[in-house]
Amino acid sequence: MRKSLILAVVVAVALTCSWSLAANRGVSFNPMGFIENPGPFPASIPYYMTSDGTMVTGSLSPYGSAPFLWTADTGFTYIGPGGLNMSRSGDSIMGNYYDGSISAAGVWLGGENWAHIDAPDNLAPCGSSYHSIHGAGNGGIATGLTWEGCSYARGFYYDGANSWDLDSMNGDSSRGNDIADDGTIVGWTRWDWGMWRGAIYTQDGGWDWIDGLGNDLVSGTPEYFAGIKGEAADISPNGRYVLGQNFGDSDWTQPDYDPTLWGSAYIWDRMTGEFTQLSPPETGSPYDSWTAFNISDDGSAAVGRYGWWIFSFPVLWTQETGTLDLQWFLIGQGLDDLWFWYLTDATDINADGSMLIGAGQNENFWIEGYTVNLTKASVCHKPDGNERTLTVNWDSLGDHLGHGDDLATCEFMRSGARSRFGELRPQAPTHRGSQVSPDHNNSSISFSDIVERNPKYAGAKTTTEAPVLQLNNSPRARRARTRAMER
């Protein structure tokens, strides 16, 4: 009886400790799962969520043709052959509505029912493509792309009842990517020689270049490389913050190559007029660049991916950390289950940057959505050389990183990881930190190398306060990799 009582107490204490450790863990990674009876090829790919993170829309197919609505209470609900966009308040869901042989814009009415949104009267479809919603705003407004026959693409504005042609800066093509509560639209209009140049449309002023540099820029000039802004992807609901990606000189061998402009994204604060450059992650290749997706309502965080096509990986930028390779960051936080995943996208982030969504290949190689909670994080705190892992609030990370703490657990750092601005990792996969240069005897180079080699940046550090994390060689991680290879 006494032994049974002791065993029961030990088990109870162990369970209590387990729950305590789980509750005190910093960052959490939460797979979303799949719809009931998903068929032979399950998938769940989240694209948009509400400001409070309680509703998510996405696709049950990699081809985007099976939209879902997800909540924590109800799980997945198939919502018919429509689109994927959702306003930040959740009051409207819009997107592509497949109406017979025509792909047209539509608004969700509930169940699997969609209503057609008329295109502007002066425009006509191009083949089977009519018009599509790219940004749904609060209050039933939206923006997107339609066609002037097959000659030009045109951005359009939907006011909840009618659609209006947005034209463009120079009579060429344009597109609206997102819309603020006051009807301000961001996207692109095509420049004279074909570039999708970042532009903003206001209801009282029409289109204007986001960089404010006008039409007189000449390709190859210092003004062009330093200032021109590329496509704008997102705008905060209050219209203050705009997220996009830069254009610049893509030839890193040239003396005027500026890696902080070519590979980075930008956040434009319309109130102050300032641009914040979102540099590439320290694990990024100098040949690649940001693809910006969405920004938090308060402008404090942004998500996207870095790289090209299947070789890209999700990135997270916050004011406290700079740009992070999301998967390496999560593994460094002690989330060893992610050795079995390959994350591909971080697609949206909530109002205050405390939660993000994305997708990747899970341990069974199915494409599965996930959420990440960013209210707390683990750091390796090392005052006077006495290392210990602390769980701290996210908004205090800047102070911890500033005095030398590592953005990872001490266990992970002792396993062979390097701290911020560490040396190049030549054993890393080519899409995660090194690339082979045909002009440098097959030597491996990284973004940091380019910064250091260029006389213009000699001795300078990038603005990215992201850790460079190496392979986790802890016994647990080695066992996990061995099991994965044996599958």
N, C-alpha and C positions, 0 to 999 in steps of 0.2 A: 504494500500500500504506500509506504514511504517512498520507494523508488518511483512508483507511478506518479506520485505527487511532485517529486523533484523533476521528473521528465516533463510533466505538464507545465511546470513553472519555466523550465529552460526553453521549451517550445514557444510558450507565450512571450517570453522575453525576446527570443529570436525573431518572432513575427513582428513584435513591436519595433525592434531595431530595423527590420527590413522596411517596414512602412515609413519609419522616420527617415531612413536614408533616401528612400524614393521621394519623399515629400521635400527633402532639403536639397536634392540634386538641383544644380543650376538650370541649365538648358534642358528642355524635354523635347523629344522627337516622337511623334505620334502617327503611325500609319493609319490611313483612312479606311482601308479595307475596300470591299466591292459591293455592288448591288446584289440582292438575293437572286440566286440562280443566274449567274452572269454568263453562262455558256462556256464554250471550250477555250475562249481567249479573253479572260477577264481583264478589265482596265478601268482605272479611275484617274482622270487627269483634271485637277482643279485649275481654274483660270482666274476667277474673280471672287472676292468676298466683301461682305459689308464692313463698314468702319468698325463695328463692335466685334467682328469675327464670328458671329453666330450663324451666318448663312454663306454658303459657297455654291457657285455654279461651275460646271465643267463638262467634260465629255466622258462617256463610257466607252469611247472608241478612239484609237490613235488618229483616226481620220476626221474627228470632230463632228461626226454626224449623229451622235446619240447624246444629246445634252441631259444633264441631271441638275437637280437642286438638292443640296445636302444641308442638314442641320444636325447638331449633336443629339437632339431629341428624336428626330424621325429617321435619321440616316439618309440613304439615297432614294430619290424619287425621279423616275424617268419623266421628262416633261415634253416629249414629242419631238417632231422633226424640225426644231427651231434652232435658235442661236444660243450664245453663251454669255453675253454681256449682262451685267447687273449693276444698278446704281449703288452708290455707297450706303444709302439708307435701306436698300432692299425693296423699295416701293415699285420698281419696274425691272423686268428681265426682257432683254431684247437681243436681236442678232439676226442671223441668216434664217429665213423661213423658206423651206423647200416647197414651192407651190407648183406642183406638176413638174414641168421641165425647166422652170425658171427659178433661179436662186435670187430671192428678193428679201428685203428687210421686213421684219415682223416683230410684234410685241406679244408676250405670253399672256394669255387670259386665264390660265389655270388648267389643271389636268394635263391633257395633251393638245390643248386648243391654242391656236395662234391667230392673230389678226394681221392682215397685210398692211404695211405702211407704204403709201403712195410715194413714188419718186417725184422730184421736181418736174413740173409740166414741160419745161423746155429741153429735157434730156431724154435719151433713148438707150435701151440696153445694148450690150455688145454680146451677141450670140445668146447663150443661156444665162449670162451674168447680168443682173439688173442693178441691184444696189444692196449694200450690206452695212450693218451697224458695227462701228468699231469702238464707240464709247457711249454708254448709257448714263445719263445724269439723273440727279434727284428731281422729282416732280414730273417725270415722264418725258423729259427732253433727251435728245440724242444727237450724235453726229456719226458720219461714216463716209463711204465712198459710193459713187454712182458713175454713170458713163455718159459721155457725149458721143453716142454711137460707139465705134471702136477707135475713134481718133484720140480722145483725151479721157483721162479719169478726172472726176470732179468730186471735191468734198461737198457734203450737203449738211444742212441743219434741219432737225425735226423738232418742232415746237410743241409737240403733243397732239397736234391736229393736222398740220401741213408741213411739207418739206420744201426747203429753199436751196437753190443752187448757190454755193459759196464762190464760184468762179475761181480765180487764182491771181497771183501777183502780176503775171505777164501774159495772160491768155492761154497758158499751157495747162498742165495737169496739177491736181491738188488732192489732198485727202485730210479729213478730220479724224484724229485718233482718240481724243478724249474731250470732255466738256465739263466746265465748272457750273456751279449753281446759277450764276448770272448769265449763262449762255456763251461765255468765252470759250473758244475752241483752240486746241493746239494740234499740230500735225506737220504737214509739209506742203510746199508748193515747189514745182520743179523749176530750177534755175535755167538760164538760157542754154547752157550746154549739157543739161540732163541730170544734174545733181538734185537729189531730194533734200532741199534745204529747209531747216527748221523754221516754222512760221507760226504766228498766232493770229487768230481772228477774233475781233471784238465786235459786238453788235452795233456799236456806233462808229467804228473806224475801219472795218474790213480787215484784210490781211496785212501783216507787216512781218519783216524778217525778225527773228528772235534776237539776232546779234545786233540789229540796228545799223548794219554797215551799208545798206543800200545795194544798188545794182552795179556799182562801178568797180567792184573788186576784180583783180586780174589773177588768174590761177598762177601760183608759184611765187607771188609776192609775199613779203613778211606779214602784211596786213591780213592776207588771206589765211596763211598758216596759223596766225596767232588768234584770229577772232571768229572765223566763220563757224556757225553752229549747224549741226545736222538735225535730222528728224526728231521732233518732239513726240514723246510717247505718252505722257500722262500729265495731268494738271490736278492740283488738290481741289477739293470741292469749293473752298473759299476763293479759289482763283489766284492764290498768292504764289504757290510753288509750281515750277514746271520742270519736268525731268526729260532729258533727251541724251543723245550721243553726239560726240564731236566729229568733225572732219579735220583732216590735217594731212601732212606729208607721210605717206605710208612707206617710203623708202628709208629704212632705218640706217642705211649706210651714208646718207647725206649729212653734211655738217649741221644743217639747220633742222635735222630731225628732232621733234619735240615729243617724247613719249608720253608726257603728261597730257598732251592734247590729242594725239592720234588714237591711243588705246583707251581713252577714258570717256566717261559719261559726264554730264553736267546737271546741276540743279540751279535754276535761275530763281532768285527771290525777287519777284516783281515789285515788292514794296521798297527794298533797298537798292535794287538794280544790280546786285552782286551775283556773280557766277561762282559756284563751288565745283571744283573739278573732282570727279570720282575716279581716282587713279586705278590702273589695273591691279589685281591682287599680286602679291609677291610671288605667287606660284604661277603667274601668267606668262605666256609667250609674248615676245615683242612683235610677233607677226599678227597677233589677234587684237580684238577690241571688245569693248562692252556692247551688249545689246540690252538697253534699258527697258524694263517692263512697267513697273508701278512704284509710286512714292507714297509714303505715309501722309496722312492729312496734315500733320504738323511739320512736314519737311525734314524730319530728323533721321529718316531711314529710307532706303530704296533697295529694290531687288531687280535681278535680271540674270543674264548669263554672260560668261566670258568665253570667247573662242568661236569656232565655226562648226556648225552642223553637229555631227555625232561626236566631235572632239571638244564640244563646249561643256562647261560645267557651271552650276549655279553660283551666283555671287550675292553677297549681302553687304551693303554699305550702311554704316551708322556714324553719327558724329563722334561717338566714343572710340570706335575701333578702326575707322577707315574701311577699305574694301577687303572682305574675307572670302576665300574659297570656302563655300558653305560646308561641303562634306568634310574637308580636312579639319575645319574648325569644330564640327560636331564630334568627330572622332577624338580630337584633342580634349574635348569635354568629358571623355570617358564613355561615350556611347558606342561600345564595341560592336553592337549589332550592325552598325553601318559598314563594317567590313564586308558584309554580305550584300550590300546595296550598291547601286551606281546611280547617284543623283544626277539628273539632267537639267532640271529647271527649278528656279524659284520664281513664281509667277505673280504673287500679290502679297501685300502687307497691310496690316490694319491701321487704324487711325493714329495710334501713338507709337507704332513700330514694335509692339510687344509680341506680335504673332505674325507668322508668315505661312504661306502655303506653297506647295510645289509638287513635283512628280519625279519619279525615277524607277529604275528596275529593281524590284525587290529580290529577296533571296531565292525565289522561284522563277526569276526572270520575267515576271509579269510587270506591266507598267502600273504602278500604284501611287496614289496621291498621299501626301503627308501634311501635317501641320507641325510647326516648331514654336515653342513658347520661349520668349526671350526676356522675361522679366528679371531673371537672375542668370548668373554665369559663374563658372569655376575659374579661379586664378591660382597660379602657383606663387604664393607670397613668400618672399625670401629676405626678411630683414636680418642683417648681420650674417647672412649665409645659412640661416636656420629655415629650411624650406618647409612649408606646410600648405595644403590645399584649403582655400577659403571659398565659400559660396557668398557672392556679393550681389547687390542690386546692380542692374545693368547700367543705370545712370551714374554709377561710381566707377565704372571701368576705366574711364579716362584718367582718373587719379592713380589707379593701381598700375596701369600700363606706363604712366608717366614716371613713376619711381622704380620701374624695372621689373614689375611682376610679369609673368607670362600668362597669356590667355589660353590656359590649358591646365589640366591637373598636374600635380608634381609627379605622380606616377607615370603619366605620359611623357613628361619632359625627361625624366630619368631613363626612359626606355630608348632614348636616342634622338628625341626631337630637338630642334634648335630654336632659339628664341627669335624675336623679331629681327629682321634684316640679317638673317643667318647666311651661311655660304650656299652656293648653288648645290643642288642635289642631283648629281649626274645620273643616279640610278632611277630618277623619277620618270614616269611615263611622259612621252613627248607632249601630250596635251595638258600636263600638270606641272609645268615649271621649266622645261627645257625644250629646245628645238635644235635641229641640226642645220647649220648654215652651210650652203654649198660654196660660199666664198671664203670660208675660214677653216679649211682642212678638216671638215666634219667635227669641229669643236662644238661643244654644247654651250649655248648662251642663254641668258635669261633677261627679263626686263631690267633687273638690277644691273646686270653687266652692261647693257646699253647705256644706262644712265651714267655709269662710272667711266665707260670708254669715251664718251663724248666730251671733248674739252669744255663744252658749254656747261656741263653738269659735273665736272670733276670735283670729287669730294663731297658732293651733295647727296642728301638722302631724299627718297621720294616722300610724298605726303601720306602714303598709305601706311597706317599703323597696324598692319595685319601680321600675325605670326606666320613664320614659315615652319610648317610642321612636317617632320619626317615620319618614316615608317615606324609604327608602334611595334617594338620588339619585346614587349612584355610576354611572359609565358602564356597568359590568357589569349593575347592577340595571336601569337604564333600557333596556338592550338586551333583557334578559330580559322585562320587561313589554311591550315592543313586540312581541316574538315571540309572547307569549301572546295579545295582542289581535288578532294577524294570523291566529290559528288558526281 
